[in-house]
Amino acid sequence: MKKYLRIFLAFVLLLTVSVPTSYLPNAVQRVSASSLQEVNLPSSEEETIDQSVKSLFASHEKVELRLGESTNVRIFSDSYSNSGDVTQEVSWTPKKKGIVSIKDGQFSATAIGSTLVTVQYGEQELKIPVQVSPNQENLEIKASENEGSAILSWENVDATSYTVKRGESKRKYEVLAVDLKKNTFSDDTVRPGTTYYYRVEANLSNGDSVVSKPVKIKMNKGQNDFTLETDSTRLDLQVGESKSVEIIARFTDGTTRDVSTKIKWKVEDESIVSITTEKIEAMNAGKTRIIGFYNQKEIQLEVSVGTDESIHLSAQQENEEIQLTWSEWSENSKYIVQRRVGNEDFEQITDELWATNYKDTSLQKGATHEYRIIGLGTDGSQTLSNVTTVQIHQDEPTLIPSLHNVALDVGGEKQVTVELQNPDGTMKDVTNEALWKVKDEAIISVSNGKITAHAEGTTLISVYYEDKMVDIEIDVTDPQEGIDLDVTPTMNGNVLRWNTEDKITSYSVKMRSSNSQSYEELISKLTETSYVDHSIDRNFDESRYYVVTGMTETGEMIISNEVEITSQKNALNSVLPEEIKPLITPGPVEDTIGASGYNWYSITLQENHTLSVFTPDLQGRGTSKDIYSDPNQPSLAYTTKNTLTYTPKTTGTYYIKIKGNSGQKITISAGDGSSFEQAYAIVFDKDDKKSIGKFSSPGNIVSTLLRS
């Protein structure tokens, strides 16, 4: 019986395992969550989906069009349910009206300019920048002629600046002007009867540029024919005197134009006069010539600079020596003789003399010798004599070049002539007959005296004619090094000064600190050659480094030397007490610039009593004079000229710093500010002697000033 029972149970178990559950009534089907998803069975509870838009995005991040162009922009939405093109459903709102019109996503440029378009869809929005630029048809130039100049004008196309180019054919153009802000330009450098082509390039704010189609203009024959005139072609000046020069362009049709400020000047001897667009300043006694250039024309002026002729000098050649004699200036005066040979600078050839005559025996045959006398008064005052000239002849013919030393920029040219001087003084031009040999042809080339500079450096030209030979020294510099910057700390800020270059149209001043390698632009588009940085902090720890960049008419950038101004929290001048010498008044004091390139002097000054310090042989580039109440404080006054003048506000000890070339001999006179004939002296009202103040000098040296 048990045997049958076991067989029955096994059959029931086998039936349970083999029959599918779907055939079993009331059976429960268990599936995993993953299985449920695979079979895609409906959930017993419907899930709620957020239909809101997450973000918008456009087919264009930025729209840039030329005036009159169109483009289509599509807008897409990104939502939780789906993503799609919603261009037809959004709203479009330009910030500025009239620049672009929009319809169903089509952007059409209607005006030059920029704007921002806001796209709105539901609660979401995005912004699309739009820039509309001009094209050649919009940048149309008009050219006309007025008083011999070509006048250009064009539509304002919302540019940051314009560049004007000119050519005598349509294929080759030269740059006339850069960084123009106005949409007009006057070309005064045209020639009569010549045809010119002009193009204007508009520099847009987005970095792009648009170049116009060329415009053609033919200048009338003779209308630009004119002459340059002035009241007198000879100027007589005294040392220290300055004078304005008016230059008039007189045209053949009877019209005139004042071109005084447009003249570019060249001075043959810059030691005698300096000149700007406004005035001529007489610096030293002598004669020179200045040449003014304007619109292919030139005008020459002879300049004679004299003194009050307190001393009158005369010279006479006797065999192989020159006898100089001069009038006495004042009792017990001393004199110094200066000489200039050829195109060289004046140099001192004697010590101080009591006599009023001198015989010069060290002559150079065939050369021009110029002499002048410096008078030294017992009170420290000085004066200059007239300049007298002697031409030294020689026994046999000699070659005389028009220039013994030639300085050029890379790419520059200079014509030099050579004459054969006969013993009787007659001259013969042998420039084209002579043989010209260059020592280093990589630096220059020469053809019949015309020198062309190719590379920076120094070399020598040897000129041969028959059995005669003469050398000409050549110095070629890179015009990239044409700006010489000097910076002086003062109480009002750091004063920057630099030389001017005719080809530079504007300057920029840049500065960096010792903690940075990149420069910050302090100011740009300067036309002056000086600038004061008022942003200094007297307690700053870092040094400051300055450079000046110049932009030429052709767009070339020229960079100056870098000048470091040390931290003013530390000492502005590193000077030891033993390096400071007392400045003897009235002088003159002869001294030599030390190895550091600076000399320091101390002097006691009285309140409101002006001091003048005169160094006749120390002025110009690379030299300076500063005065300090404390060498560890900024300079109170500064000059690169031969005279430093200062009026102290308080009585005390002051320090004078004189800069020059190491080893350079100098003469210093310190006198009353009203006249060098009066020595500087401190005057007190009372006769009693008592201390009126103590003044600290470097190294805690204390000097006491007594009433006397």
C-alpha positions, 0 to 999 in steps of 0.5 A: 500500500505504501508503495502505491502511495509513493508512486502517486505523490511522485506523479503529482510532483512531476505534473506540477513542475512540467505544466506552464503556470498560465494553465494553472487557475489562480496561479501568481506570476512573479517577475523582477522589475527588469523583466517587467520593463523588458515585456513593457507591462503597464505600471499600476500607477501612471508617472507624472512628466514635467513638460516645462522647457529646460533651455534654449539654444540657437544655430548662431552664437553671433550674427555678423552681416554686411549691410544689406545681407540676410541670414536665417537663425533657428531656435531650438528648445530642450525640454524634459519631454522632447527637443524641437525647432521652436523658431516660429514660436519665439519672440525677437527683441533687438536692443537697438532698433533699425540695425537689423530686422527679424521675421521668422528667424531671418535676420536682415542687416538694415544699418551699420552698427551692433546690437543685442537680440533677446529671444523669448520662449516661455520663461526661457530666453537667450541673447544673440549679439549682432554686428553689421559691417559696411562693404565697399559700396558703403565706404565710398570716397569723394575727392576734390582739390582745394588750394593745391591739396587733395581733399578726401571725405567718406561716409562714417561707417562706425569704425574705430579708426581709418587708414588712408593710402595713396598711389600713382597707379591702382596697383601700388599704394603707400600709407599716408595716415593711420589711426584717423578718427575723422572721416576726412583727410587733406593731402598736402604732399601732392604734385601739380598735374599728377594723377593719384588713386586713394583708398580708405581702410575702415578698422572695425570694432570687431577686428575686421576691416573694410577697404574702399574702392579706389577714387581717382583725382588728377591735380590741376597743372600749376594750381599747386605751384607755390613758393615759400616766403618769410619776412627775412631769410636771415635771423640774428639771435643772441644766446638764450633768445628764442623767436617764432618764424612765420612761413607763408605759401604763396600760390600762383593764383594769388592765394596764400596759406600760413604753413608755419606749423606744417613745416618740417625743419632740419638744422645743420648744426644742432649745437647752435640752435634747436627748433620746433614747429613753433620757435627757434631757440639760440643755444650757443654762439655761431652760424648755421643754416636751417632748412624747412620742407613743405609739400616738395618745396624748401626754404633756407634760413641763415641763422647767426647766434651771437652774445652781447659781445662783452668779449670781442675776438679776432684771429689772424693766420701767421704761417702755420699758426693762428694768433687770437686776441680778444678784448678784456671783459672785466678786471681779474677775469680769466678766459678759456679758449674753445675751438671747433674744426670742420663739423666737430663740436667745440672743445676746450684747448686751453686751461684758464688764462689771465692773458687776452691772447693765445697762439694756436699751433696745432692746426689741421691743414685744409680744415676750417677752424672756428674759435670762441672765448669763455669769460669767467668773472671773479663772481662766478659769472660767465660770458661768451665772445663772438665766433671767428673763423679761419680757413687753413690752406696748405702747400699741396692739393688736398681732398676735402669731403663735405662731411667727415662723419656721416650718421644714417638710419638703416635704409637711409641715404646721404650724398657726400661730395669731395673737392680738391683744394689747391694751395691757392685756395681754389676748389675743384669738385672731384666727386664723380672722378674719385674712387670710393672704397667701402671697408664693410660693404654689408653696412653701406654701399656708395656710388659717386658719393651717394651712400646707402645704409643697409645694416647697423654698424660702423665702417669707413669710406676711403676716397682716392683721387690721383695720389690723394686720399681722405677717409669718411667715417660712417655710423649706421643705426637701427631706427628701431632704437630711435627713442631715448627715454629719461625718467626723473622722480619728482614730488609731483610724480615720475617725469618722462622725457624723450627725444622726438623723431620726425617720422613718428606721428604719436607716442604711447607710454607704458609701465610695468612693476617689478612683479609683472612681465606685462606692460600697462598702457598709461596713455596713448596717442600723445604728440608731446615728448613728455609725460608725468605719471601722477599715479605713484605711491610713495610707499610702494615696494616694487620698482617701476619700469617705463617704455615709450612706443612711437607709431610712424606714418607707415604703421611701424612701431618704434620702442624706446629703452626701458627705464627703471625707477626704484622703489621710493619706499627705499632710497631714491638715490644710493649715495654715501656722505663721502660722495657729496662735495660742497659746491663752492660759490661763485666758482667756476669749479672744474670737476670730472664726472665719476665712474657712476656717471653722477656727481653729488654736491651740497649747498646751503640755500636761503628761503626765496633766494633763487640759485642758478647752476651753470654747466656750459659744457654739459647739456642735452641728451644723456645729461641732467641736473637735479636738486634735492632737499634730501637725496632719499626724496624725489627731485625738486627741480630737473633740467637737461639744459646748461642752467638749473634754476631753483627757488627754495621755500625753506632755508637749509642744505640742498643737494645737486646731482649732475649726470654726464658721461663717466670721465667727462670734464665739467665746469660748474658755476653757482650764482644768484638767480638774477645774474651770474655776475652776482655770487650766491650769498645768504643775507640776514637782518641781524648781526648777532650770531646764533643757530637758526636751524639744523639740517640733516644730510645723508648718514646723519651728518648734521650741519648748523647754519649760523646767522652772521 
